[in-house]
Amino acid sequence: MQRWLGRWSEQIYALLRFVAGALFACHGAQKLFGVLGGQRDTHDPWVLAAGVIEFGCGILVATGFFASPAAFLASGEMAVAYFKVHAPRGFWPILNKGELAIVYCFLFLYIAARGSGTMGIDALRRKKG
């Protein structure tokens, strides 16, 4: 597959970054605005903080604007979410419904390490500077 898909790796990475960020922002929008089938829940400070991080960092990751720090913050938020919400329900992620939090945690950790890539706002800013 590397032979065929390797030449498209930057575009595929940009698509991965965009999709992950946009979906993450949707989780924040549910909490903050009560859209997309969610309930607005801004009374609990933990939920409010999660909503702000998910919505804001999701948009930053999706657009490739300060994607590394945003993804690092999102990764940490997902680690906290897993251990605060899911882990108390049991050890196995498949049973405690924490697999999405784990996947987001490690996906955002990868994005934090790799950065915005060549197809994001950060790349455009580097070209101008």
MIVEX-544024 format. One line per 2 residues: number of its first residue (from 1); their letters; for each residue x, y, z of N, C-alpha, C. Coordinates in nm, 2 decimals. Layout:
// MIVEX-544024
NUM	A	X/Y/Z/X/Y/Z/X/Y/Z; ...
//
This chain:
// MIVEX-544024
1	MQ	0.08/-0.12/0.00/0.00/0.00/0.00/0.09/0.13/0.00; 0.20/0.12/0.07/0.29/0.24/0.07/0.32/0.29/-0.07
3	RW	0.34/0.19/-0.16/0.38/0.23/-0.30/0.27/0.31/-0.36; 0.14/0.28/-0.34/0.03/0.35/-0.40/-0.02/0.47/-0.32
5	LG	-0.03/0.45/-0.19/-0.08/0.56/-0.11/0.03/0.66/-0.05; 0.15/0.61/-0.06/0.26/0.69/0.00/0.27/0.83/-0.06
7	RW	0.25/0.84/-0.19/0.26/0.97/-0.25/0.15/1.07/-0.21; 0.04/1.01/-0.15/-0.07/1.09/-0.11/-0.07/1.11/0.05
9	SE	0.04/1.08/0.11/0.04/1.08/0.26/0.01/1.22/0.32; 0.06/1.32/0.26/0.03/1.46/0.32/-0.12/1.49/0.31
11	QI	-0.18/1.46/0.19/-0.32/1.49/0.17/-0.41/1.40/0.26; -0.37/1.27/0.28/-0.44/1.18/0.37/-0.43/1.23/0.51
13	YA	-0.31/1.27/0.55/-0.29/1.32/0.69/-0.38/1.45/0.71; -0.38/1.54/0.61/-0.47/1.66/0.63/-0.61/1.62/0.64
15	LL	-0.66/1.52/0.57/-0.79/1.47/0.57/-0.82/1.41/0.71; -0.73/1.33/0.76/-0.74/1.27/0.90/-0.75/1.38/1.00
17	RF	-0.66/1.48/0.99/-0.66/1.59/1.09/-0.79/1.67/1.08; -0.84/1.69/0.96/-0.97/1.77/0.94/-1.09/1.69/1.00
19	VA	-1.10/1.57/0.96/-1.21/1.49/1.01/-1.21/1.47/1.16; -1.10/1.44/1.22/-1.09/1.42/1.36/-1.12/1.55/1.43
21	GA	-1.07/1.66/1.38/-1.10/1.79/1.45/-1.24/1.83/1.43; -1.30/1.81/1.32/-1.44/1.85/1.30/-1.53/1.76/1.38
23	LF	-1.51/1.63/1.39/-1.59/1.55/1.48/-1.57/1.58/1.62; -1.45/1.62/1.66/-1.43/1.66/1.80/-1.50/1.79/1.83
25	AC	-1.50/1.88/1.74/-1.57/2.01/1.76/-1.72/1.98/1.77; -1.77/1.88/1.70/-1.92/1.85/1.72/-1.95/1.80/1.86
27	HG	-1.86/1.73/1.92/-1.88/1.69/2.06/-1.89/1.82/2.15; -1.80/1.91/2.13/-1.81/2.04/2.20/-1.93/2.12/2.17
29	AQ	-1.98/2.12/2.05/-2.10/2.19/2.01/-2.22/2.13/2.08; -2.22/2.00/2.10/-2.33/1.94/2.17/-2.34/1.99/2.31
31	KL	-2.22/2.00/2.38/-2.22/2.04/2.52/-2.25/2.19/2.53; -2.19/2.27/2.44/-2.21/2.41/2.46/-2.34/2.47/2.40
33	FG	-2.38/2.42/2.29/-2.50/2.48/2.23/-2.62/2.39/2.22; -2.61/2.26/2.26/-2.72/2.17/2.26/-2.77/2.13/2.12
35	VL	-2.67/2.13/2.03/-2.71/2.09/1.89/-2.66/1.95/1.86; -2.70/1.90/1.74/-2.65/1.77/1.70/-2.70/1.66/1.79
37	GG	-2.82/1.67/1.85/-2.87/1.57/1.94/-2.82/1.57/2.08; -2.75/1.68/2.11/-2.69/1.69/2.25/-2.78/1.78/2.34
39	QR	-2.75/1.78/2.46/-2.81/1.87/2.56/-2.72/1.98/2.60; -2.76/2.10/2.60/-2.67/2.21/2.65/-2.65/2.19/2.79
41	DT	-2.52/2.18/2.83/-2.49/2.16/2.97/-2.37/2.24/3.01; -2.40/2.37/3.04/-2.29/2.46/3.08/-2.29/2.49/3.23
43	HD	-2.38/2.42/3.31/-2.38/2.45/3.45/-2.27/2.38/3.53; -2.23/2.26/3.48/-2.13/2.19/3.54/-1.99/2.24/3.49
45	PW	-1.90/2.29/3.57/-1.78/2.35/3.52/-1.69/2.25/3.45; -1.70/2.12/3.48/-1.62/2.02/3.41/-1.67/2.00/3.27
47	VL	-1.80/2.00/3.26/-1.87/1.98/3.12/-1.84/2.11/3.04; -1.85/2.22/3.10/-1.82/2.35/3.03/-1.68/2.35/2.98
49	AA	-1.59/2.32/3.07/-1.45/2.31/3.02/-1.42/2.21/2.91; -1.49/2.10/2.92/-1.47/2.00/2.82/-1.53/2.05/2.69
51	GV	-1.65/2.11/2.69/-1.71/2.17/2.57/-1.62/2.27/2.50; -1.57/2.36/2.58/-1.48/2.47/2.53/-1.36/2.40/2.46
53	IE	-1.29/2.31/2.53/-1.17/2.24/2.48/-1.21/2.17/2.35; -1.32/2.09/2.35/-1.35/2.01/2.24/-1.39/2.10/2.12
55	FG	-1.47/2.20/2.14/-1.51/2.29/2.03/-1.39/2.37/1.98; -1.32/2.43/2.07/-1.21/2.52/2.02/-1.09/2.44/1.96
57	CG	-1.05/2.34/2.04/-0.93/2.26/1.99/-0.97/2.18/1.86; -1.10/2.14/1.85/-1.14/2.07/1.73/-1.13/2.16/1.61
59	IL	-1.18/2.28/1.62/-1.17/2.37/1.51/-1.02/2.40/1.47; -0.94/2.42/1.58/-0.79/2.45/1.55/-0.73/2.33/1.48
61	VA	-0.75/2.21/1.53/-0.69/2.09/1.47/-0.74/2.08/1.32; -0.87/2.09/1.30/-0.93/2.08/1.17/-0.87/2.17/1.07
63	TG	-0.85/2.30/1.11/-0.80/2.40/1.02/-0.64/2.40/1.01; -0.58/2.33/1.10/-0.43/2.33/1.10/-0.38/2.46/1.15
65	FF	-0.45/2.52/1.24/-0.40/2.65/1.30/-0.36/2.62/1.45; -0.23/2.63/1.48/-0.18/2.59/1.61/-0.23/2.45/1.65
67	AS	-0.22/2.36/1.55/-0.27/2.23/1.57/-0.20/2.15/1.67; -0.07/2.17/1.68/0.01/2.09/1.78/-0.03/2.12/1.92
69	PA	-0.03/2.24/1.97/-0.07/2.27/2.11/-0.22/2.24/2.13; -0.30/2.26/2.03/-0.45/2.23/2.04/-0.47/2.08/2.06
71	AF	-0.40/2.00/1.97/-0.41/1.86/1.98/-0.35/1.80/2.11; -0.25/1.86/2.16/-0.19/1.82/2.29/-0.29/1.84/2.40
73	LA	-0.36/1.96/2.40/-0.46/1.99/2.50/-0.58/1.89/2.49; -0.62/1.87/2.37/-0.73/1.77/2.34/-0.70/1.63/2.39
75	SG	-0.57/1.59/2.36/-0.53/1.46/2.41/-0.54/1.45/2.56; -0.49/1.55/2.63/-0.50/1.55/2.77/-0.64/1.55/2.82
77	EM	-0.72/1.62/2.76/-0.86/1.63/2.80/-0.93/1.49/2.78; -0.89/1.42/2.68/-0.95/1.28/2.66/-0.89/1.18/2.76
79	AV	-0.77/1.20/2.80/-0.71/1.11/2.91/-0.79/1.14/3.04; -0.81/1.26/3.07/-0.89/1.30/3.19/-1.03/1.24/3.18
81	AY	-1.09/1.26/3.06/-1.23/1.21/3.04/-1.23/1.06/3.07; -1.13/0.99/3.01/-1.13/0.84/3.03/-1.13/0.80/3.17
83	FK	-1.03/0.86/3.25/-1.01/0.82/3.38/-1.11/0.87/3.48; -1.18/0.99/3.45/-1.28/1.04/3.53/-1.42/0.98/3.51
85	VH	-1.45/0.96/3.38/-1.58/0.91/3.35/-1.59/0.76/3.32; -1.50/0.71/3.24/-1.51/0.57/3.19/-1.45/0.47/3.28
87	AP	-1.32/0.49/3.33/-1.25/0.39/3.41/-1.33/0.35/3.53; -1.40/0.44/3.60/-1.47/0.40/3.72/-1.58/0.29/3.69
89	RG	-1.62/0.28/3.57/-1.73/0.19/3.53/-1.67/0.05/3.50; -1.54/0.03/3.50/-1.49/-0.10/3.48/-1.35/-0.09/3.41
91	FW	-1.28/-0.20/3.41/-1.14/-0.20/3.36/-1.14/-0.19/3.20; -1.22/-0.27/3.14/-1.21/-0.29/2.99/-1.28/-0.17/2.92
93	PI	-1.21/-0.10/2.83/-1.27/0.01/2.76/-1.39/-0.03/2.67; -1.39/-0.15/2.62/-1.51/-0.19/2.54/-1.63/-0.20/2.63
95	LN	-1.61/-0.23/2.76/-1.73/-0.25/2.85/-1.76/-0.11/2.92; -1.66/-0.03/2.94/-1.69/0.10/3.01/-1.72/0.21/2.91
97	KG	-1.73/0.18/2.78/-1.76/0.27/2.67/-1.66/0.38/2.66; -1.53/0.35/2.69/-1.43/0.45/2.68/-1.34/0.44/2.56
99	EL	-1.37/0.35/2.47/-1.28/0.33/2.36/-1.27/0.46/2.27; -1.37/0.54/2.25/-1.36/0.66/2.17/-1.27/0.76/2.24
101	AI	-1.28/0.77/2.37/-1.19/0.86/2.44/-1.04/0.82/2.43; -1.02/0.69/2.43/-0.88/0.64/2.42/-0.83/0.67/2.27
103	VY	-0.92/0.64/2.17/-0.87/0.66/2.04/-0.85/0.81/2.01; -0.94/0.90/2.06/-0.91/1.04/2.04/-0.78/1.08/2.12
105	CF	-0.76/1.03/2.24/-0.64/1.06/2.31/-0.51/1.04/2.23; -0.50/0.92/2.18/-0.38/0.88/2.11/-0.38/0.94/1.97
107	LF	-0.49/0.96/1.90/-0.49/1.03/1.77/-0.44/1.17/1.79; -0.49/1.24/1.89/-0.45/1.38/1.91/-0.30/1.39/1.96
109	LY	-0.26/1.29/2.03/-0.12/1.28/2.07/-0.03/1.27/1.95; -0.07/1.19/1.85/0.00/1.18/1.72/0.00/1.31/1.65
111	IA	-0.12/1.38/1.64/-0.13/1.50/1.57/-0.04/1.61/1.64; -0.04/1.61/1.77/0.05/1.70/1.85/0.19/1.68/1.81
113	AR	0.24/1.56/1.80/0.37/1.53/1.76/0.41/1.56/1.62; 0.31/1.54/1.53/0.34/1.57/1.38/0.31/1.71/1.34
115	GS	0.22/1.78/1.41/0.19/1.92/1.37/0.08/1.92/1.27; 0.07/2.04/1.21/-0.03/2.07/1.11/-0.01/2.00/0.98
117	GT	0.12/1.97/0.95/0.15/1.92/0.81/0.16/2.03/0.71; 0.16/1.99/0.59/0.18/2.09/0.48/0.05/2.15/0.43
119	MG	-0.06/2.10/0.48/-0.19/2.15/0.43/-0.28/2.21/0.55; -0.24/2.32/0.60/-0.31/2.38/0.71/-0.28/2.53/0.71
121	ID	-0.34/2.60/0.80/-0.32/2.74/0.81/-0.17/2.77/0.86; -0.12/2.68/0.95/0.02/2.70/0.99/0.12/2.69/0.87
123	AL	0.09/2.61/0.78/0.18/2.60/0.66/0.17/2.72/0.58; 0.05/2.78/0.57/0.04/2.91/0.49/0.11/3.02/0.56
125	RR	0.10/3.02/0.69/0.17/3.13/0.77/0.32/3.11/0.76; 0.37/2.99/0.75/0.52/2.97/0.74/0.57/3.02/0.60
127	KK	0.48/3.00/0.50/0.52/3.04/0.36/0.53/3.20/0.35; 0.44/3.27/0.42/0.44/3.41/0.42/0.55/3.47/0.50
129	G	0.59/3.40/0.61/0.69/3.45/0.70/0.83/3.42/0.66
//
